[in-house]
């Protein structure tokens, strides 16, 4: 049995959280239906399951944004580049949502597998 830290590390490497198999991405925003090595369904197929990945993506991106904003404002105080922070943050948040989405989907699967272990129907 694999622990949550190992599963999350595998997910961040864009591998199957359960076995580390690759490739799991069909395209950047789309996972293969199953892991090529262990045949685990990469989307558990329940109603509303994708909402967890979207929420994880949003929360992570917002926390990174807030941290970067505070550091930039603090390092450039008393004259922060407000225009750059305003427009740059909108661009970074919009692009970041797409960049981090595959990671969020796989990390969500890793967290879900840590709470609800693999069932026989997940490999059928």
N, C-alpha and C positions, 0 to 999 in steps of 0.2 A: 504494500500500500504506500502510495506516494503522499507526502505532506504538502500543505498549501504553499510554503515558500518555493519548493521545487516546481510545483505546477505553475505558479506565477512567473518564475524565472523562465520556464519553457514558453509560456504564453508571450512574454516580452521578447523572446527570440523568434517569435512568429512560428512556433512549432506546436504540435499537439500537446496540450497540457497534461494528458494522461501518460503518453509514451515518448514524447519528444520527436515523433515522426514528422517528416516534411515531404513535400510542400503542403501547406494547408490553405493557401490562398489561391483561388481561381483567378481573381482579379484583385486589385487593391481593396475594393470595398465589398468583395464577395468571397466567402469561404467555400471550399469544396464541401460537398455534402457529408463526406466521411474522411477520416484520417486514412492516408494511404497505407499505414503500417498496422494499426490496431483496429481499424474499421469503426471507430467510435463516431457516432453522429455528432458533428461539430455544432449543430444547433439542436437543442433538445426538443424543439417542435411544440412547445406549449404556448397557449395563448398569452400574449404579453411578454414572452421571454426576452425579446429584443429590447424592451424598454429598460431593462437593467443595464445592458451594454450602453445604451444611449445616455442613461443617467450617469453611469461611471465615466463616460467620455466627457460629458459636460462638467461634472464636478472636478475631475482631474484638470481639465483645461482651465477652468475658472481659478482653481487654486494656484496653478502655475502662473497664470496671468496676474493675479493679485500679488504674488511674490515678486515677479519681475517688475511690476509697476512700482511697488514700494521701494525696491532696491534702486531702480533708475532714478526715482524722485529723490530718494535720500542721497545718492551719490552725486547728483547734480544740483542739490539745494544750495543756494537760495534761488536759483534761476532754472528750474526744470524745463525741459523742452515740451511744453504742454501740447503744442500742435502735433509734434511727433508722437507723443504718448496717446493722444486722442485718435488720430488716424491710424497709426501703427498698430494700436491695440485692436481696432476693428478688423484690420487685415489679418493680423496674427490669429485672432479668435476664429475668423471664418475659415482660414486655411488650416489651422490646427485641428478643427473638427474633422476634417477629411484625413489629415495625416495620422491622427491618433486613433481613428475608428477601428481599424483592424486589431490594434493592440487591446483596445477596450473590449471588443467582442471576445477575444481569447482570454483575457484576464477575467472577464465575467464568467466564462465557461470554467476556468480554473477555480474560481471561488465557489461556483455552483457545485462542481465535482467534489470540493472539499467538504461541503455541507451535505450533499446528496450523492453518494457514491454511484458508480456506474451500475446500471441495471441491465439485465439481459436484453431488453428491448432497445437499449442504446446502441447495441452492436448488431442487431438483427437487420 
